[in-house]
Amino acid sequence: MAWDRTALGVLANGALLLLRNQPTRYDQLLPAVGALALGIACAILARLRHHQLIRTPPERMRPAPALLAAITMSIYLFGALVILFLIKAS
């Protein structure tokens, strides 16, 4: 659920950028397109995490070390991309 809220927040920020800046050139659309890409990536991560939680019985909720490392790395990467987007958008 937190991933869904994050995806919606990123998409809303992109929409607000479009409304605020009224882009007239293609390069002015890049922040909004970046927000769309981040929102889609976050929605994909949310879907993957949701399916992982559904498939795993509660008594076996501990992920394998390789899977844990991949999930952790994707979270850090997504966080860095959101920070770069916010810096670029402001």
C-alpha positions in Angstrom: 0.0 0.0 0.0 2.9 2.4 0.7 4.3 1.7 -2.8 0.9 2.6 -4.3 0.8 5.9 -2.4 4.4 6.7 -3.5 3.5 6.0 -7.1 0.4 8.2 -6.9 2.5 11.0 -5.2 5.1 10.9 -7.9 2.5 11.0 -10.7 0.7 13.9 -8.9 4.0 15.8 -8.7 4.5 15.3 -12.5 0.9 16.6 -13.1 1.5 19.6 -10.9 4.7 20.3 -12.9 2.8 20.3 -16.1 0.1 22.7 -14.7 2.6 25.0 -13.1 5.1 25.3 -16.0 2.8 25.2 -19.0 5.6 23.6 -21.2 6.0 25.0 -24.7 9.1 23.0 -25.8 10.0 19.3 -25.6 12.8 19.9 -23.1 10.4 21.4 -20.7 8.4 18.2 -20.7 11.3 16.1 -19.4 10.5 16.5 -15.6 6.9 15.4 -16.2 8.0 12.5 -18.3 10.6 11.6 -15.6 7.8 11.6 -13.1 5.7 9.4 -15.3 8.6 6.9 -15.6 9.2 7.0 -11.9 5.5 6.4 -11.2 5.4 3.5 -13.5 8.5 2.0 -12.0 7.1 2.4 -8.5 3.8 0.8 -9.6 5.7 -2.2 -11.0 7.7 -2.6 -7.8 4.5 -2.4 -5.8 2.9 -5.1 -8.0 6.0 -7.4 -7.6 6.1 -6.9 -3.9 2.3 -7.5 -3.6 2.6 -10.8 -5.5 5.6 -11.9 -3.5 3.7 -11.3 -0.2 0.6 -13.2 -1.5 2.7 -16.2 -2.6 4.7 -16.5 0.6 3.0 -18.2 3.5 3.2 -16.2 6.8 5.5 -18.8 8.5 8.0 -18.4 5.6 8.1 -14.6 5.3 11.9 -14.4 5.4 13.1 -13.7 1.9 16.3 -15.4 0.5 19.4 -13.3 0.9 19.7 -12.7 -2.9 16.1 -11.6 -3.1 16.5 -9.4 -0.1 19.6 -7.7 -1.6 17.7 -7.2 -4.9 14.7 -5.6 -3.1 16.9 -3.4 -1.0 18.9 -2.3 -4.0 15.7 -1.4 -5.9 14.4 0.6 -3.0 17.7 2.6 -2.8 17.7 3.1 -6.5 14.2 4.3 -6.6 14.8 6.7 -3.6 17.8 8.2 -5.4 15.8 8.7 -8.6 13.0 10.4 -6.7 15.5 12.7 -5.0 17.1 13.5 -8.4 13.7 14.2 -9.8 12.8 16.6 -7.0 16.1 18.4 -7.4 15.6 18.7 -11.2 11.9 19.8 -10.8 12.6 22.6 -8.3 
